[in-house]
């Protein structure tokens, strides 16, 4: 087990677990925690021994209630230097969301409780989401008189119908796990006592899969709404070419012809 400032990191069965560990303050994130998350996600991308990532938090009440505004590194300069707020956002919340989206390994969120503001954005940036029944998502920016940040508008507009995205951001209402599942924001809702077990099962399935093929699928899907058809097909052709040369692709074909389950090694 490896621990960075308030982020617990452990690896088991090729699954890297990243755990926000400040339950006494709603698992609110500091600048040091944001930097640690970005670093560990980037390391997971390049580590052949890691084939899936689980992102979760300690306790059963909060996943993340947003930034810890008592952290001096999360506050604008007292002198209000132009560009301070944008720079803090770019190198903080946006960097974490980008690292989740860009991680070359599939990222599963085990949503244990309330995810508010940028906490909700971090959840939505994950590839798959398994949530406890008590979990909630809250796009609370409007409640605080703030513009949405942390990629909230970008992520919501790609995951739910446009009018639903606007409803969530304009009203800032709580969204239960059941309702989030109903509109397609969450993949599965389970009893709180089952969250770790189900998340582990899903993560192990991902870790036993063809890692490079999964990375290609993730990249294609993440880009699908941002590029035209010609660009999408060109990228698809390049990624198919790369994956076709992997050992896992050869194993998949051999397993099919030999009528057995494949034994993927992530290479």
Secondary structure, DSSP 4 states (H G I P E B T S, - for coil): -EEETTEEEEEETTEEEEEE--GGGTTPBPHHHHHHHHHHHHHHHH-TT--EEEEEESSSSEEE-SB-TTSGGGS--TT--TTHHHHHHHHTHHHHHHHHHH-SSEEEEEE-SEEETHHHHHHHTSSEEEEETT-EEE-GGGGGT----TTHHHHHHHHS-HHHHHHHHHH--EEEHHHHHHTTS-SEEE-GGGHHHHHHHHHHHHHTS-HHHHHHHHHHHHHTTTS-HHHHHHHHHHHHHHHHTSHHHHHHHHHHHTTS-------
